[in-house]
Amino acid sequence: MPERFTGRVLQFTAGVYRIHTSGDTLECSLRGAAKRYAGEPVAIGDLVAVERLPDGSCRITEVLPRTSRLSRHSTARRREQVLAANVDQVAAVFAAQRPDPDVRLLDRLLAVAELHDLPALIVINKMDLAEREDVPGPFAAYVELGYRILPTCVKTGAGLEDLLVELSGKITVFTGPSGVGKSSILNAILPELDLRVGKVGEKSGRGKHTTSAGLLIPLPGGGYLADTPGIQYFEPAGVEPADLAHAFREFRPRVAHCRFANCRHRAEPGCAVLEAVADGSVSEHRHESYLSLLEAAEDAQGYSS
């Protein structure tokens, strides 16, 4: 009789799924009936039912229900791409410098976390390059919005123990643009990984991709890290344009005060969000990030402006 148990998907490569169980890591194939969960391919973080046959081979027989997911719209595939399943939080990793902080991308990652009801942690790496020891200027607005900020430095080890505490016992999506030091952080807290580290280009100031596929990494104290490929452009999937304002924390208390119930906060008269942008209580770059996401959501849903 086959031995049956559950495990978590760590990685998928060339038709082979690496599954983490309570006592081992197994390589499994995927039975035809289990190839999709609710129309989507099996993703890292999925809990799966596994059976081990008498010959020692293993196969996934069922994908168990997801509690959450983090996804983006895949332009190439024209559908939602689930980056990780059963996620507890998002850690958005950026550098103090080299490359310069891309706040538009940060806004997108935070909006995706908000839309999926996931807590978000902003990790500011390379603090040795910062001009000041406190939170660098581009990130100050996020402190005011109530986001957790954790400065780190791989060279000095600063903040890495605090980061491990934040990650313990949770499934965390570890994401951000290339070149900010995600792989370096992972190598520092889990040296046995020996992940390939890329360099930031001298002229472009941009990083190179060093992670080519999603990988779920078990943590020694419990929990997992989902290491995703560097993201230069992130577009949320399946978002109703009317819901997008709620992904921006500072918009929420103002939306109810707009003159029109269907206000898109673009150019409508009596828009409380636009009034807040005008008086400086909502930053222009956050509103610009919202408008960019709104346009993408409307295009995806077939709306006209």
Buried (B, 14 or more C-beta within 10 A) or exposed (E): EEEEBEBBBBBBEEEEBBBBBEEEEBEBEBEEEBEEBEEBEBBBBBBBBBBBEEEEEBBBBBBBEBEBBBBBBEEEEEBBBBBBBBBBBBBBBBBBBBBEBBBBBBBBBBBBBBBBEBBBBBBBBBBEEBEEEEBBEBBEBBEEEEBBBBBBBBEEEBBBEEBBEBBEEBBBBBBBBBBBBBBBBBBBBBEEBEBEBBEBEEEEEBBEEBBEEBBBBBBEEEBBBBBBBBBEEBBBBEBEBBEBBEBBBBBEEBBEEBEEEEBBBBEBEEBBBBBBBEEEEBBEBBBBBBBBBBBBBBBBEEBEE
